[in-house]
Amino acid sequence: MSEVDRTRAAWPQIRDELLRRIREGEYPSGSKVPSVIAIAAEFGVANSTAQRAMEAVRAEGLTRSEKGIGTFVL
């Protein structure tokens, strides 16, 4: 999924896709998740939308962020 359904809010769709990628091992434990800018470009959304999706994934307890380094799967 690299397109979002424009009839629904984008950030939950992106969150769900990122969660799927983590759970299915596309982003394995210890790997770096793409940056907010890369996610925004992939899905064709604003950086703030991608950031909101990333924050929602972090709230699920599946990632951790290191300032200036990136976000990693736990």
C-alpha positions as semicolon CSV with decimal commas, in nm:
position;residue;x (nm);y (nm);z (nm)
1;M;0,000;0,000;0,000
2;S;0,153;0,326;-0,105
3;E;-0,167;0,513;-0,171
4;V;-0,416;0,631;0,083
5;D;-0,792;0,633;0,046
6;R;-0,861;1,005;0,014
7;T;-1,213;0,959;0,153
8;R;-1,069;0,871;0,497
9;A;-0,811;1,027;0,726
10;A;-0,464;0,938;0,597
11;W;-0,267;0,897;0,921
12;P;-0,461;0,592;1,052
13;Q;-0,418;0,419;0,715
14;I;-0,045;0,485;0,722
15;R;-0,024;0,372;1,085
16;D;-0,198;0,048;0,994
17;E;0,038;-0,011;0,703
18;L;0,345;0,053;0,919
19;L;0,209;-0,182;1,186
20;R;0,150;-0,447;0,919
21;R;0,506;-0,410;0,792
22;I;0,643;-0,449;1,145
23;R;0,423;-0,747;1,233
24;E;0,498;-0,925;0,905
25;G;0,873;-0,874;0,943
26;E;0,926;-0,629;0,659
27;Y;1,073;-0,406;0,931
28;P;1,230;-0,664;1,165
29;S;1,326;-0,604;1,527
30;G;1,623;-0,369;1,551
31;S;1,577;-0,228;1,202
32;K;1,543;0,139;1,127
33;V;1,202;0,257;1,012
34;P;1,198;0,500;0,718
35;S;1,206;0,867;0,813
36;V;0,896;1,082;0,838
37;I;1,003;1,256;0,518
38;A;1,040;0,922;0,335
39;I;0,701;0,801;0,461
40;A;0,537;1,129;0,358
41;A;0,686;1,098;0,010
42;E;0,586;0,732;-0,024
43;F;0,224;0,796;0,067
44;G;0,195;1,141;-0,088
45;V;0,100;1,316;0,235
46;A;0,228;1,608;0,440
47;N;0,515;1,551;0,682
48;S;0,280;1,629;0,972
49;T;0,047;1,347;0,862
50;A;0,336;1,101;0,843
51;Q;0,460;1,222;1,184
52;R;0,119;1,159;1,337
53;A;0,118;0,804;1,198
54;M;0,469;0,744;1,336
55;E;0,364;0,873;1,678
56;A;0,068;0,634;1,675
57;V;0,300;0,341;1,596
58;R;0,528;0,449;1,881
59;A;0,225;0,464;2,112
60;E;0,162;0,095;2,029
61;G;0,500;0,023;2,191
62;L;0,657;-0,121;1,876
63;T;0,921;0,144;1,806
64;R;1,160;0,375;1,984
65;S;1,311;0,698;1,861
66;E;1,661;0,827;1,915
67;K;1,684;1,199;1,851
68;G;1,902;1,271;1,552
69;I;1,949;0,902;1,472
70;G;1,610;0,759;1,377
71;T;1,324;0,534;1,477
72;F;1,385;0,164;1,538
73;V;1,161;-0,141;1,571
74;L;1,171;-0,298;1,917
